[in-house]
Amino acid sequence: MKHLIPVLVVVALLAAGFWLYQQSARNRVDPQLEEFHRDADMLIKGLQEYRKFVGNYPSGSPVELANALSGRSQTDKKFLLVTDRKEKKNNKGELVDPWGTPLQFYFAHNGVMIRSAGPNKAFEDSTVASSDDLYRTETR
């Protein structure tokens, strides 16, 4: 019995340590998720500023949207979103998420929504249980 108590204490300490490790792993945020949210926030702010400056949100293909934010718009007003997004475009010139998938943009009268396919790189319906698509929005 004398030797059983130290063994039980060690087992309890190991179990508590394992539980704490699992809790901290659950609370860690994926750096790519943080990057998506940071980039999406910046893009939304840029799109809102574009709307204020030009009078409406940019339109057209994803490449035309990226061009509008970088000052190569077809409008006679020029707008430039100062950013480090050069490395975050694919070879077609589309803005991409941290996993390299082109972002989707949705515009309403007073808001913008940005959608990412997420880590699995596939846009999925919200009814798919394993869907990892990401959304970011802000309305004004």
Secondary structure, DSSP 8 states (H G I E B T S, - for coil): -TTHHHHHHHHHHHHHHHHHHHHHHHH---HHHHHHHHHHHHHHHHHHHHHHHHSS---SSHHHHHHHHTT--SSSS------SGGGGB-TTS-BB-TTS-B-EEEEETTEEEEEE-TTTT----TT-TT---EEEEEE-
